[in-house]
Amino acid sequence: MNDCTRDTALSCLMSEFKLDNKKTIKKNWMIGGRIPEEYQERTVIIFQNLLREQTMKVREIQVHL
């Protein structure tokens, strides 16, 4: 996940689960992989969608070069 996508993911997770600490989410969920079980399924879906968008943007850039 690139920096832009990671920031978007943090914002999405905060909004989706009504959380308020980006540092904790980044450290525990994204880096540590310790996503609370009740949030895992939705978090994976969010990450998959954001990574799909990121991949499409990269392909778009490569096509234009």
N, C-alpha and C positions, 0 to 999 in steps of 0.2 A: 504494500500500500504506500503510495507516495505521500508527501507531506500534505498536499491539498486534500486528497481523499481521506487521509487520517483526520484532518480537522473537521471535514464534513461528517465523518463517522462519529466523532466525539459529539458534535452538535446534535446529530440524529439520535444517538443513544441518550443524551441528556433530555431531549424533548420526549422521546418515546417512553422512557421509564421515569420521568419526572425526577431526575438526578441533578445535583448542583455542583459536583466537584470533578472538573475535567482531569485534574492531576491523578485522582484516585482511579478513575475509569481508564485512563491511559496506562498507568502503572500496573494495576491489578488485572484489568480485563484484556487490554490489547497486548501489552508486553508480557505480563505474567501468565496469561491464559486462564485466569481464575474468574471466569464469568459465573455469577450465581446461576444455579441450575434452572430456576424459573424464567431466566432471561436468555438462556442459551439459544433456543430455537429461533426466536425473533432476531437476536443479534447476528446469527449466521446468515439469515435472510438479508438483513441490512448490509452486512459486509459483502455478500455475494453480489447484490445489486450495485453497490458502489464500485466494486472491483470490475464488474462488467462495464460500467460507464467509463471507468478509467482506461480499460483496455481499448474500448471503442475510440476514445480520444487519442490514444497513442497511435492506433492504426490510422486514424484520420491524418495525424501529423505526418506519419511515414508516407502516406499516399501523396501528400502535397509536396514533399521534398523531392 
